[in-house]
Amino acid sequence: LGALAEALSSGHLAGAAVDVFPKEPASNNDRFVTPLQGLPNVILTPHIGGSTEEAQERIGAEVARKLVDYSDVGSTVGAVNFPQVQLPARPAGTRFIQVQRNAPGMLRRLNDVFASRDINIAAQNFQTDGEIGYVVMEADPVGEVAREIIEEIRSLDGTIRARLLYERG
């Protein structure tokens, strides 16, 4: 901010408006200090975007919704450093998720788990982000075999995490 204050004071810059600062007061009792204070061509406003009660309530509701979307449906939209997948819930079928290393042959090995049991894959969503792959498998209802399938998916070389999300219908 020192370089900005210098450019504003020298007239190199006509003006500036700033609402986010490298060091902000933690509370109303803390003193706010910046080299931009007192300059006539500067507008300083508090960074309140996420600080109001309304914003905190909305943020809390959004985080809760995203956790439920992941936990119940497998959606990962808005995730940071993770493949993003938006999925609807299906009225019938079995949904499996697998987090895997992004490596050649992983998807084939996963599909082989279902093919070896003659189970139809109704839908499949696969996204990668760097070294991580995320697969959501929709299979026809599989009944008691679901536990065997998820254990085999977990045992595949390259599986980081696997979960049976739900079985319906």
C-alpha atoms as one frame of an Amber mdcrd trajectory, in Angstrom:
protein
   0.000   0.000   0.000   2.986   2.272   0.436   3.640   2.333  -3.327  -0.045
   3.091  -3.962   0.042   5.965  -1.440   3.169   7.354  -3.113   1.593   7.179
  -6.604  -1.548   8.920  -5.314   0.426  11.640  -3.480   2.629  12.390  -6.503
  -0.358  12.638  -8.858   0.801   9.645 -10.912  -2.551   8.088  -9.992  -5.667
  10.262  -9.870  -7.499   8.282  -7.203  -8.232   4.939  -5.592 -10.981   3.183
  -3.671  -9.977   0.320  -1.377 -12.072  -2.003   0.784  -9.687  -4.902   1.519
  -6.391  -4.410   3.335  -3.430  -6.684   4.116  -3.923  -6.138   7.843  -7.426
  -5.396   9.051  -8.554  -4.744  12.618  -9.816  -7.870  14.382 -12.480  -5.907
  16.281 -14.010  -2.441  16.538 -11.643  -1.711  19.429  -8.506  -2.220  17.312
  -6.956   0.783  15.595  -7.004   0.812  11.787  -3.790   2.165  10.236  -2.895
   2.444   6.553  -0.638   4.795   4.554  -3.724   5.700   2.493  -5.441   7.473
   5.398  -5.745  11.227   5.021  -5.184  11.311   1.244  -7.888  13.450  -0.420
  -8.057  11.285  -3.555  -8.731   8.004  -1.695 -11.953   6.352  -0.602 -11.523
   3.800   2.185 -14.402   1.516   3.127 -14.499  -1.362   5.594 -14.336  -4.901
   4.276 -17.724  -6.059   5.514 -18.794  -8.495   2.776 -18.572 -11.581   4.970
 -18.775  -9.834   8.327 -22.450  -8.942   8.636 -24.888 -11.234  10.437 -26.800
 -11.712   7.177 -23.635 -12.693   5.311 -22.577 -15.115   8.050 -26.034 -16.718
   7.985 -25.935 -17.100   4.188 -22.397 -18.487   4.274 -23.402 -21.015   6.948
 -26.448 -22.113   4.945 -24.383 -22.446   1.752 -21.679 -24.519   3.442 -24.309
 -26.785   5.016 -26.083 -27.230   1.651 -22.814 -28.132  -0.085 -21.961 -30.689
   2.600 -25.406 -32.275   2.274 -25.123 -32.259  -1.540 -21.828 -34.143  -1.273
 -22.914 -36.490   1.500 -26.312 -37.398   0.051 -25.869 -37.022  -3.716 -22.115
 -36.882  -4.427 -22.082 -33.356  -5.895 -18.829 -31.440  -5.449 -19.636 -28.091
  -7.114 -17.716 -25.273  -5.452 -15.032 -27.579  -4.066 -11.497 -26.222  -4.077
  -8.682 -28.440  -5.433 -11.119 -31.252  -6.232 -12.935 -32.258  -9.427 -16.334
 -30.563  -9.665 -19.416 -32.657 -10.392 -23.078 -31.573 -10.178 -25.509 -34.469
  -9.890 -29.232 -34.906  -9.394 -30.556 -37.575  -7.047 -31.995 -40.559  -8.925
 -35.288 -42.162  -7.910 -33.949 -45.715  -8.292 -30.592 -47.415  -8.510 -27.318
 -47.602  -6.640 -24.803 -44.762  -6.510 -21.132 -45.387  -5.808 -18.385 -42.771
  -5.610 -14.666 -43.283  -5.997 -11.824 -40.817  -5.475  -8.836 -42.141  -7.388
  -5.385 -41.301  -8.606  -5.652 -39.790 -12.077  -3.815 -42.560 -13.939  -4.347
 -44.534 -17.156  -6.573 -47.592 -16.750  -8.315 -46.537 -13.528 -11.725 -46.081
 -15.129 -11.425 -49.410 -16.981 -10.616 -51.257 -13.737 -13.590 -49.626 -12.046
 -15.916 -50.581 -14.913 -14.585 -54.154 -14.776 -15.865 -54.459 -11.185 -19.409
 -54.014 -12.499 -18.969 -55.925 -15.770 -17.603 -58.999 -13.962 -20.926 -59.204
 -12.092 -23.039 -58.470 -15.185 -24.338 -55.266 -13.560 -25.563 -52.504 -15.835
 -24.032 -49.045 -15.389 -26.924 -46.631 -15.915 -24.785 -43.476 -15.792 -21.233
 -42.453 -15.041 -19.690 -39.069 -14.315 -15.908 -38.719 -14.252 -13.887 -35.545
 -13.685 -10.238 -34.964 -12.917  -8.325 -32.158 -11.269  -4.581 -32.601 -11.463
  -3.612 -35.884  -9.855  -7.102 -36.681  -8.537 -10.030 -38.286 -10.356 -13.613
 -38.392  -9.062 -16.097 -40.938 -10.409 -19.788 -41.242  -9.657 -21.274 -44.549
 -10.830 -25.002 -45.083 -11.236 -25.861 -48.777 -11.416 -29.145 -50.603 -11.565
 -30.215 -51.829  -8.098 -27.664 -54.414  -6.946 -29.071 -55.578  -3.599 -26.778
 -57.485  -1.233 -23.894 -57.368  -3.740 -23.440 -53.629  -3.026 -21.130 -54.312
  -0.056 -18.968 -56.682  -2.116 -18.741 -54.121  -4.919 -17.664 -51.279  -2.660
 -15.033 -53.486  -0.992 -13.627 -54.459  -4.393 -13.571 -50.806  -5.504 -11.708
 -49.905  -2.305  -9.150 -52.639  -3.005  -8.350 -51.393  -6.529  -4.803 -50.089
  -6.846  -5.145 -46.309  -7.184  -8.350 -45.937  -5.156  -7.982 -43.186  -2.566
 -11.513 -43.424  -1.178 -14.722 -45.174  -2.196 -18.223 -45.075  -0.801 -21.660
 -46.514  -1.416 -23.784 -43.374  -1.452 -27.230 -44.957  -1.646 -29.387 -47.724
  -3.021 -32.975 -46.928  -3.953 -35.803 -48.836  -5.546
